[in-house]
Structure formats: structure tokens, C-alpha cells
Amino acid sequence: MTSQPPRSPDGETFSALGLRVEVIRPSTRLTVLRCVGEIDLINGPVLRDWIDEFAASRTVLDLTGVRFLGLSAARDLCRVQADLRARGKHLYVVASPDGAVRRILTVVGGLTLLAPRSRPAAAPGPGPAAPGATRPPG
């Protein structure tokens, strides 16, 4: 059931079962995956594969456009972050500070959460943080 994304998708958008993902590569060391739609038991594994495929040394998963995040998909994101960390890579998750997606991520715990910025394709760094948000090192 895994959908195969294009090899060099910078700026391209692809979809799978109610989820649309835009891949943005502002540099060779940073990838931003901007998600819109819903992430659930069905398309969560596809997203997990795409994160693994496109991960740079720093990867930002922008979930500000996600309306629904299932518990199993949130747990998958924790596993993806741990797998990337074991390979020397970092996954940062951006979610609206007052939305249901952030509440699910907070309950699951273990993810590096960032506050939304006006330019999500920018490298993570100093900026206003939402309650409970952490900043990436550096």
C-alpha cells in the first residue's frame, strides 16, 4: 500500500489517501515536509516512508495544515524520530499551539515540537515558542 514518491521532489507535492505533502529543500542539510489533510492508520505508514526517504540532517515536519492525527500515526512519528536520531539526523515537528494535533503529540510525548513560524521553510532557530515547545540545538 506504500505509494512511491518522486526521487528529487523539491517543491513538488504528492498525495496518498487524504494526505498531501509538499517537499521543500532550502538547503542540502534541511528538508521541510509540509503536510495538509489527515494522518491516520492507513496513510501514516506512507508518511513514515516519505520522511525516511527525504530526511536530511535536519528535517522539519510541518503539521500546521493537518486536521486529524491518529494516535497510531503519532506513535509512528516518535519511532521515526528515534530511528533518525540513531542515524545522526534530527526531526522537528511543527504543530499549531492550540490544535488537536498538538494535544495528541503532547499526550504521546517524546517528539521535539516547535512553534509555528510565518516561514516554515526557514531553518529552525530563535523565534517565539509556544507553551510546551522546545527549540532545536544550535
ZIWO-V849904 format. One record per backbone hydrogen bond with DSSP energy under -0.5 kcal/mol. CO is the residue of the C=O (numbers start at 1). NH is the residue of the N-H. Records with the same first field share a line. If there is no record, write none. Layout:
CO->NH  NH
This chain:
3->5
9->12
12->23
14->21
16->19
18->38
19->16
20->36
21->14
22->24  34
23->11
24->32
27->30
29->58
30->27
31->60
32->24  34
33->35  62
34->22
35->65
36->20
37->67  68
39->70
40->44
43->47
44->48
45->49
46->50
47->51
48->52
49->53
50->54
51->55
57->90
58->31
59->61  92
60->33  62
61->63  94
62->35
63->66
65->37  67
68->39
70->74
71->75
72->76
73->77
74->78
75->79
76->80
77->81
78->82
79->83
80->84
81->85
82->86
83->87
84->87  89
85->88
90->59
92->61
93->95  114
94->63
96->99
99->103
100->104
101->105
102->106
103->107
104->108
105->109
111->113
112->93
113->134
114->95
119->122
130->133
